Amino acid sequence: MFYQVEQEFIWPSLENDYYEEKGSCMGTRSHIGILVDGTVVPCCLDSNGCINLGNMYESSLDEIINGKTFKSIKEGFLNNKKIHPMCRHCNFYELKR
């Protein structure tokens, strides 16, 4: 019999107890999410659009990924810093390493 214990995944929320300012993510680096209303978010775990990077119905994708918020989050991840409060309440990337 084989038994393996994994660290618990905590769904990202500003209300959860998990908090870490250091860390990285592939959001903005290898993928983004686009919600049904056109809201662009850095990852699919932000299903409520907490990190609104822009809207596809109002701006081009090029404008959104060249925007200040997108660039700030991406640069933070490249420097092992979680810039946005929602990211600080997410442990997904830490679980995958």
Order of alpha helices (4+ residues) and beta strands (2+ residues): beta-beta-beta-alpha-alpha-alpha-alpha
